């Protein structure tokens, strides 16, 4: 098994009462994806401060500023070259192993994508940093993947939805899951499957960047499983009481069955100390009608097989 790095898409939402969020984050995880560079280029002084606040072995990846693909469509205009130069400096300061470039759906349908990508990759250089392309809204063709391989670049995928392509020594996966947008939480079996795919002998290095609304907990649960062989509990209770703990976080009342399913069904609760389950599986058993309080919901489910 090669190196396996697990983390999330940024540290800004990592919850601490006070202090340095990045430093606190890096004490729990060994990798982070820098997303802010997609929207705005930081100063090199800021970038240098990030590197100084973590241990030498801590891993960064960086997202390429969006104008390179969205506005300039990988064409090497003077502005694109300036952005690429800045991105190269950022990657060098952070000692980044992967730079990700998002190819939007509009560009994926461009008949000139292959020659543009070939010219782009033939011209630019990021030294030790490898380039990973994420294709939004469609799958790359075999010819596209061949160009990536020829230039030592590779395909970034969500391995919770897709099987990794063989052909690169690095796996880079941005994990959103099977929910709508990023509203999802990975269950135990899904995390086991992710670990198995990422830990195979095909890859010298696998990087897992969780991006769902539970990204920090998803990443922490996977790390706990890899360290101990067990998944930690999510609440202090099991069964119906655990479901109640989950619903009282933010469920609004009065409510209906359909609203509960839509807003709460994606969450997990502790069916037992050894097993998590999707809240929607239980909420489906509710009778139609209105529910004034959480107690009404739990009373309606009492005696139901969980």
Secondary structure, 3 states (H helix, E strand, C coil): CCEEEEEECCCCCCCCCCCCHHHHHHCCCCEEEECHHHCCCCCHHHHHHHHHCCCCCCEEEEECCCHHHHCCCCCCCHHHHHHHHHHHHHHHHHCCCEEEEEECHHHHCCCCHHHHHHHHHHHCCCCCCEEEEEECCCCCCHHHHHHHHHCCCEECECCCCCCCCCCCCEEEEEECCCCECCECCCCHHHHHHHHHHHCCCCCCEEEEEECCCCHHHHHHHHHHHHHHCCCCCCCCCCHHHHHHHHHCCCCCCCEEHHHHHHHHCCCEEECCCCCEEEHHHHHCCCCCCEECCHHHHHHHHCCCCC
